[in-house]
Amino acid sequence: MRERDKRVTDRPLYAELGFTDAEWGLLTGLPQSVLTAASAASPDSARKTRAESAAGLDRISDARSSASTLVAAVATAAVAEAGDPEIGEEAPVIQPGDPVGYAADVVARAAEVAALLAAKASPADAETYKHWLVEIADEVVGAASTGGVLGIGGETVTESERTFRDDLAKALAS
């Protein structure tokens, strides 16, 4: 009888990683939500919002090659849902009606994810995932300046963008 390295199973990858369907939905939905909240933190032109969205989606997409099995799996699922920039797909630009309320909801979900990861993920996977979310926010808020005239003299990162990023990082650190 041969020994197998991997068993063939009908169980989804998230179950193999120890997560329920609902937990997996939270984990895979949060990167796109972080992108949306970071972009909506300061009102921008449609062109700047698209640039922010593209930058965030690129950061999500790049994580498919992460050394962390968890992050690579989440990124793969998130890109499958939102669109793959490597093949020219663009995620829809979502503009929440209440950006402040939306950002607060994303921060609350980030705190929930931090607790979930502490309970169910390896410390390395948990830290990599949390760091990745902050990288997404950083990428989005730094993608386009706000204010100024004809792109000159604007702020690279506004106070409201910095506040969202800092609140996100605090929620993930707890």
C-alpha positions as CSV (number, residue, x, y, z in Angstrom):
1,M,0.0,0.0,0.0
2,R,1.4,3.4,-1.0
3,E,1.5,6.3,1.4
4,R,0.0,9.5,0.0
5,D,1.3,13.0,0.8
6,K,-2.2,14.5,0.3
7,R,-5.6,12.9,0.6
8,V,-8.2,13.6,-2.0
9,T,-11.1,15.4,-0.4
10,D,-14.3,17.1,-1.2
11,R,-13.7,19.6,1.6
12,P,-13.1,23.2,0.4
13,L,-9.7,24.7,1.1
14,Y,-11.1,27.0,3.8
15,A,-12.4,24.0,5.8
16,E,-8.9,22.4,5.4
17,L,-7.5,25.6,6.9
18,G,-10.0,25.3,9.8
19,F,-12.6,28.0,8.9
20,T,-16.3,27.9,8.5
21,D,-18.1,29.2,5.4
22,A,-19.1,32.3,7.2
23,E,-15.6,32.9,8.6
24,W,-14.1,32.4,5.1
25,G,-16.6,35.0,3.7
26,L,-15.4,37.5,6.3
27,L,-11.7,36.8,5.5
28,T,-12.2,37.0,1.7
29,G,-14.5,40.0,1.7
30,L,-12.4,42.2,4.0
31,P,-9.5,43.0,1.5
32,Q,-12.0,44.5,-1.0
33,S,-13.8,46.3,1.8
34,V,-10.5,47.8,3.0
35,L,-9.9,49.0,-0.5
36,T,-13.3,50.6,-0.7
37,A,-13.2,52.3,2.7
38,A,-9.7,53.6,2.1
39,S,-10.7,55.0,-1.3
40,A,-13.9,56.6,0.1
41,A,-12.1,58.2,3.1
42,S,-11.6,61.4,1.0
43,P,-13.8,62.4,-1.9
44,D,-12.0,62.3,-5.2
45,S,-12.6,62.6,-8.9
46,A,-13.7,59.5,-10.8
47,R,-10.2,59.3,-12.3
48,K,-8.5,59.3,-8.9
49,T,-11.0,56.9,-7.5
50,R,-10.3,54.5,-10.3
51,A,-6.5,54.9,-9.7
52,E,-7.0,54.1,-6.1
53,S,-9.1,51.1,-6.8
54,A,-6.6,49.8,-9.4
55,A,-3.8,50.2,-6.9
56,G,-5.7,48.3,-4.2
57,L,-6.7,45.5,-6.5
58,D,-3.1,45.1,-7.7
59,R,-2.0,44.7,-4.1
60,I,-4.7,42.1,-3.5
61,S,-3.8,40.3,-6.7
62,D,-0.1,40.3,-5.9
63,A,-0.8,38.4,-2.6
64,R,-1.8,35.3,-4.6
65,S,1.9,34.5,-4.6
66,S,2.3,35.0,-0.8
67,A,4.3,32.5,1.1
68,S,1.4,32.4,3.5
69,T,-1.1,29.7,2.5
70,L,-3.9,31.6,4.1
71,V,-3.1,34.9,2.4
72,A,-2.6,33.3,-1.0
73,A,-5.9,31.4,-0.7
74,V,-7.8,34.6,0.4
75,A,-6.2,36.7,-2.3
76,T,-7.1,34.0,-4.9
77,A,-10.7,34.0,-3.7
78,A,-10.9,37.8,-3.6
79,V,-9.5,38.2,-7.1
80,A,-11.9,35.6,-8.4
81,E,-14.8,37.7,-6.9
82,A,-13.5,41.2,-7.8
83,G,-11.6,40.7,-11.1
84,D,-8.1,39.9,-12.1
85,P,-6.0,42.9,-13.1
86,E,-3.4,40.7,-14.7
87,I,-5.9,39.8,-17.4
88,G,-7.4,43.3,-17.7
89,E,-10.4,42.8,-15.5
90,E,-11.4,45.8,-13.4
91,A,-13.3,45.6,-10.2
92,P,-16.4,47.7,-9.9
93,V,-15.7,51.0,-8.1
94,I,-17.9,51.0,-5.0
95,Q,-18.8,54.4,-3.5
96,P,-20.6,53.9,-0.2
97,G,-23.4,56.3,0.6
98,D,-22.0,56.9,4.1
99,P,-18.2,56.7,3.9
100,V,-17.7,57.3,7.6
101,G,-20.2,54.6,8.6
102,Y,-18.7,52.2,6.0
103,A,-15.2,52.8,7.4
104,A,-16.4,52.2,10.9
105,D,-18.0,48.9,9.8
106,V,-14.8,47.8,8.0
107,V,-12.7,48.6,11.2
108,A,-15.2,46.6,13.3
109,R,-14.9,43.6,10.9
110,A,-11.1,43.9,11.0
111,A,-11.2,43.6,14.8
112,E,-13.5,40.5,14.4
113,V,-10.9,39.1,11.9
114,A,-8.1,39.7,14.3
115,A,-9.8,37.7,17.0
116,L,-10.7,35.0,14.5
117,L,-7.1,34.7,13.3
118,A,-5.8,34.6,16.9
119,A,-8.1,31.7,17.6
120,K,-7.7,29.7,14.3
121,A,-4.6,30.7,12.3
122,S,-1.0,30.2,12.9
123,P,0.8,33.3,14.2
124,A,2.7,33.7,11.0
125,D,-0.5,33.5,8.8
126,A,-2.3,35.8,11.1
127,E,0.4,38.5,11.1
128,T,0.9,38.2,7.3
129,Y,-2.9,38.6,6.7
130,K,-3.2,41.6,9.0
131,H,-0.1,43.3,7.5
132,W,-1.4,42.7,4.0
133,L,-4.7,44.5,4.9
134,V,-2.7,47.6,6.1
135,E,-0.6,47.4,2.9
136,I,-3.8,47.5,0.8
137,A,-5.0,50.6,2.7
138,D,-1.5,52.2,2.3
139,E,-1.5,51.5,-1.4
140,V,-5.0,52.9,-1.9
141,V,-4.5,56.1,0.0
142,G,-1.1,56.8,-1.6
143,A,-2.3,56.1,-5.2
144,A,-3.7,59.6,-5.9
145,S,-3.3,63.0,-4.4
146,T,-6.4,64.9,-3.2
147,G,-7.0,68.6,-3.8
148,G,-4.7,71.0,-5.6
149,V,-5.2,72.3,-9.1
150,L,-4.6,70.1,-12.2
151,G,-2.8,67.5,-10.0
152,I,-0.5,70.1,-8.5
153,G,-0.3,70.9,-4.8
154,G,-2.6,68.3,-3.5
155,E,-2.1,66.1,-0.4
156,T,-0.8,62.6,-1.0
157,V,-2.6,61.3,2.1
158,T,-5.4,63.3,3.7
159,E,-6.1,63.4,7.4
160,S,-9.3,61.3,6.9
161,E,-7.3,58.7,4.9
162,R,-4.6,58.6,7.6
163,T,-7.3,58.2,10.3
164,F,-8.9,55.2,8.5
165,R,-5.5,53.6,8.0
166,D,-4.5,54.1,11.6
167,D,-7.9,52.9,12.9
168,L,-7.6,49.8,10.8
169,A,-4.1,49.0,12.0
170,K,-5.2,49.5,15.7
171,A,-8.2,47.1,15.2
172,L,-5.9,44.5,13.6
173,A,-3.4,44.8,16.4
174,S,-5.9,44.0,19.2
